Amino acid sequence: MSGTSETPTPGNEELPYVHSFEGGHQDGGEHGTLKGYLTGFILSVILTAIPFWFVMGDVFSSTALTVVLILLLGIVQIFVHLKYFLHMDSRAEGGWQLMSLFFTLILVVIVLVGSVWVMAHLNANMMLTPVGG
C-alpha cells in the first residue's frame, strides 16, 4: 500500500485531506473557563435580582426612576452576556466580531427610529378632518 493511487485507509496519519484536531478552533479568541462562566452567571443573577427587588419591594416612589434604573441594569446585563458568554471583545477574531455587532446595532437603531418616525408622521398627516368643522 505504498502507491498514490490506492484508497487511503483509516488510521493513516499522512493523508493530505484529513483535518487535524488540535483541541478546538483557531480563531484567536479566548474561550470560556469555569471561572469566567461562574462570574458571568453570578453577575447575571445579581443584575436580575436587583430590578426584581426594585419592583417587588416598591423601593422608589417614582415609577419613571424605577423604569430608567431597570433599563440601565438591563444594558449592563447585555454587556455581561456579550463578554462572559459570547466572548465578544476587541481581541476576538481581530475585532471583527465587535465591529459587526456595532454595525448590526446601528442598522437596528436606524430601522426602529425610522419606523417610529414614519408611523408617527403617517398618523399625523393621514388623519381625516371633518369638512366644515
N, C-alpha and C positions, 0 to 999 in steps of 0.2 A: 504494500500500500504506500509506495513512495512516489507515485506519479501525480501529476497535477490534474489529470482528467478524471480521477476517481472521485467517488462520492465521499465527502467528509464524514467521519464517524464521530459520534458523541464522545466527549472527553478529550478531544484533540485540541490542545491549547494554542496551536499555531494557525487556527482558522482566521482569515483576514476579515470576515464579515460578522464575527461574533462580537457583540458589545461586552466590554469588561464591566464588572460591577466593583466599584471601589468604595462602597459604603454610602452611596447617595448621589445626588446630582451635583454638578459642578457649576452652580450659578453664581457663586461668590457671595451669596447672602448667608447670614447666620441662621441656624436652625435652632428651634427651641430646646431649652433644657427644662428639667423638672422644676428647678428654682424659678426660672422665668415664667413657666406656666402657672405655678402656685402664686407668684407675685401678681400676675395678671388676674387670676381668679379672685384673690383676696381684694384687690383694688376694685374689681367689678362688683363684688358683693357689697363692699362699703359704699361705692357710688350708686348702688341700687337701694340700699337700706336708708341712706340719708334722705333722699326725696320721699321715700315711703314714710319716714318719720315726720318730715315737714307736713305732709298732708294729713296723716292719721292723728298726729299729736296737735294739730292746729297751732303750730309753732309761731307763725306770723299772722298778724291780723289782716295784712294786706294780701289779697289774692294775687295781685299783679306781681308783687315781690316774690311770692311763692313760685309762680309760674316762671319768672325770669331765673331764679336760682335752680329750679328743676331743669330748665333748658341748658343752663351753663354746666351743670353737673352731667347732663346727657352728652354735651360736646366733649367734656373731659373723658367720659367713658368711651366715646368713639375713638379718641386718640389712644387710650389704654388698649383697646382691642386691636387697633392698627399696629401698635408696637409689639405687644406681648403675644398675640395670637396669629396675626397675619405677617408678622416680622417685616413690616414695611418701614424702612428708614432710608436715609440718603446713601447708604452703602450697598444696599441690596440691588443687584443687577446693574451696578454702575449708576444708580439714581434714577433709572428709567421707570421703575415701579412708582416711585413718588411723583415723578413728572406726569405719568399717565393718570395718577389719582387726581392731581391738581387740574389737569385738562378735563377730566370727567366731571369734577366738581364745578368748573367754570361752565361747561355745557349744561349741566343740570340747573344751575342758577339762571342762566340765560333763558332756558326753556320755561322754567317756573315763573320767573318775573315777566317774561314776555306773554305767557298765557294769562296771567292775572291782569296784566295791563290791557290786553286785547279784550278780555271778558268785561272788565270794568268800563272800557270805552264803548263796547257794544251795548252794555246795559244803559249807559248814559245817553248814547246817541240814537238808539233804536226804540226808545220808549215813545209810545203813541200819546200825543196830547189831544185832548178833545177840541173839536173845532168850535170856536166862538166862546171859549171859556176856560 
